[in-house]
Amino acid sequence: MPFSYKEINLEVGYRVDLIVENKVLIELKSVENLLPVHFAQTLTYLKLSNLKLGLLINFNTKLIKNGIHRIVNNL
């Protein structure tokens, strides 16, 4: 995802895992525990992409439903 600041375009290499139909951003993880930095990263990606809804999914759980977190940007 490119990053623009004061009309300067930077290719800094933000890597969004998935964007579905230009509406939902999905960030995938496989970690023991999600940390606040993971939630902040997903929210930052939402703000930079001007999307409203994101899912942070951690696959390292016994039940996948316990690893899905909904994150919103200004809803």
SVG drawing of the C-alpha trace seen along z (x, -y; Angstrom):
<svg xmlns="http://www.w3.org/2000/svg" viewBox="-20 -19 30 45">
<polyline fill="none" stroke="black" stroke-width="0.4" points="0.0,0.0 1.5,-3.3 1.7,-6.1 1.1,-9.8 2.1,-12.7 1.8,-16.4 1.6,-15.5 4.7,-13.3 4.1,-9.7 6.3,-7.1 6.6,-3.5 7.3,-2.4 6.1,1.1 3.0,1.3 1.7,4.8 -2.0,5.4 -2.8,9.1 -6.2,8.9 -8.7,6.3 -12.1,7.7 -14.2,5.8 -12.5,2.5 -14.6,2.7 -13.1,5.0 -9.4,5.1 -8.2,8.4 -5.0,8.7 -3.8,12.3 -1.7,13.4 -0.5,16.6 0.8,15.6 0.3,17.0 -1.5,13.8 -2.6,10.7 -0.9,7.6 -2.1,4.0 0.4,3.4 -1.5,5.8 -4.8,3.9 -3.0,0.6 -1.4,1.9 -4.8,2.9 -6.3,-0.4 -3.4,-2.2 -3.9,-0.2 -7.7,-1.1 -6.9,-4.8 -4.3,-4.8 -6.6,-2.9 -9.7,-5.0 -11.6,-1.8 -14.1,-1.6 -14.1,2.1 -11.2,4.5 -10.9,8.0 -7.8,9.1 -7.7,12.9 -5.3,14.9 -5.0,18.5 -3.2,19.7 -6.3,20.5 -8.2,23.7 -11.4,22.2 -11.1,19.8 -14.1,17.8 -12.0,16.8 -9.3,15.4 -11.5,13.1 -11.6,9.4 -13.6,6.7 -12.0,3.3 -13.7,0.2 -12.4,-3.2 -14.7,-6.1 -18.0,-4.2"/>
</svg>
